[in-house]
């Protein structure tokens, strides 16, 4: 076998799916015939243009019925794919394109990268085109299992992403190992809610195809709103869902509030540290009563997941939960970490080896050499230094204890705080910066800065510059100015003395704080204060400008449902995320309810994906 794509699009897919759809998409069912036709169309267009082995093809599109065939067509041509997040800032997109130097870009019609306008193109459908750049002809040598399959950029906080080069060998090894932990069958419906720019999509899209499981391709707006995601899972009969713990907490709370309704048999969590008590709350919700819970872990550099296993009730008694043993075929080593006079007993940095390892970072040999080191056991093997601190529990499983560096997980994104700090410090007039995470779920990014004497920094201009240069998740919600940087006796930063952010440190701080004028506004303010952890909120302050994000919006919508008995959709609130505007929507919806009725008793509107 030379490529994992050979097992997907071109051998056996008809037998696995028969008359069942391969995917359920926002634009209709994707069946075997369409997969084969569209992937062949993409493959042939690339091949005719000379794109193939040794090339990278970028994809910029949406989660619809053209996504999977496009990826399969690129792989079938012998090229590797990389996905550009459709909402990337222009500077981040340009840096990614400069790093990977694609021979072609398959793009949905209204998402053309600015730098590629006017390039030669071939229409693949009414809304999808292939753009071609300048490149050398494809390599004529036979394809190899070590050829790159995809490139996923990670830790691109400062606009200089590290492009992880993952070979077919690693994907094959992962899909084989993952099947030992997560058993999929032809009767399963897998909810695919991850962007194809993130590596969990590799499991969602390709493991389901290998197993013959129908996948539900969840669009971004639904994935970000708990109530709509729950409705979609119920509507499609989804039986397997993989998500972040923070999203699982909200899904469980919503499920509890409305009394269940899901057909899930497996819940997989990963991408960030899990809290045992909160996962226990999820598993106590009606729809999760008979659902298996799997916690798995893995950096992009070791291909999606390298450890994982099922968690049972007694595992959730402690805040720190197991991330499982190593997956079959994965080699793991725990390296001692130093602290003060010696190593920390029981703790060490997890290093990973085996067939799932990526080649390294494209065009960055120094970073590759630092992260992928020779295995001290010899035999010419390599180990990837994860930077994650673990211990081994009494059952031989790994338990996550944080990072050895300043990298954090923020709502499922890997983020290096030092790169946020460098982006802020690069602004003229700023002499010092520090970034950290806060909020009730440690999911709000806060940055501190100090200026040179006599220098005044306009926060609005600073935010504007950061939005132009950083991915959206890496732009601080609050910018806190300090005059004197607090330090310890040893002249280290005294983080305990950094002031907590106040209302003026958020983007909304320039807006006058208007007091509530109605009972609805007052009750909504109470909800916002609880969600955001800020007291001085006015009715005209914008939710996102106070550190809010899409997951908190979902929690707000659920809170409104409990407090007022009305079910709002994301579209009802996203354009006007102020207390004053949302209060008017709540009052309008409340007045529509018949006397004695509740939101749950109203007729359900048809779900829009």
Secondary structure as UniProt FT lines:
FT   HELIX           4..7
FT   TURN            8..9
FT   HELIX           13..17
FT   TURN            18..19
FT   STRAND          23..25
FT   TURN            26..27
FT   STRAND          28..30
FT   HELIX           32..48
FT   TURN            49..50
FT   TURN            53..54
FT   STRAND          56..60
FT   TURN            65..66
FT   HELIX           67..76
FT   TURN            77..78
FT   STRAND          80..83
FT   TURN            86..87
FT   HELIX           90..100
FT   STRAND          104..108
FT   TURN            109..110
FT   HELIX           114..116
FT   TURN            117..118
FT   STRAND          120..123
FT   STRAND          128..132
FT   TURN            145..146
FT   STRAND          148..154
FT   TURN            157..158
FT   STRAND          162..167
FT   HELIX           168..178
FT   TURN            179..181
FT   TURN            186..187
FT   STRAND          189..192
FT   TURN            196..197
FT   HELIX           200..202
FT   HELIX           203..207
FT   HELIX           208..211
FT   STRAND          214..217
FT   HELIX           220..223
FT   HELIX           226..236
FT   STRAND          240..243
FT   HELIX           245..258
FT   STRAND          266..269
FT   HELIX           276..283
FT   HELIX           286..288
FT   TURN            289..290
FT   STRAND          292..297
FT   HELIX           300..302
FT   STRAND          307..311
FT   HELIX           313..317
FT   STRAND          322..324
FT   TURN            328..329
FT   STRAND          330..339
FT   TURN            340..341
FT   STRAND          342..354
FT   TURN            355..356
FT   STRAND          360..361
FT   TURN            362..363
FT   HELIX           365..371
FT   STRAND          372..374
FT   TURN            376..377
FT   TURN            379..380
FT   STRAND          382..392
FT   TURN            394..395
FT   STRAND          398..403
FT   STRAND          407..410
FT   TURN            411..412
FT   STRAND          413..416
FT   HELIX           417..425
FT   TURN            428..429
FT   STRAND          430..438
FT   TURN            439..442
FT   STRAND          444..451
FT   TURN            453..454
FT   HELIX           459..469
FT   HELIX           472..474
FT   STRAND          478..481
FT   TURN            489..490
FT   HELIX           495..497
FT   HELIX           503..505
FT   HELIX           507..510
FT   HELIX           519..532
FT   TURN            539..540
FT   HELIX           544..546
FT   HELIX           550..564
FT   HELIX           570..573
FT   TURN            574..575
FT   HELIX           579..592
FT   TURN            595..596
FT   HELIX           599..601
//
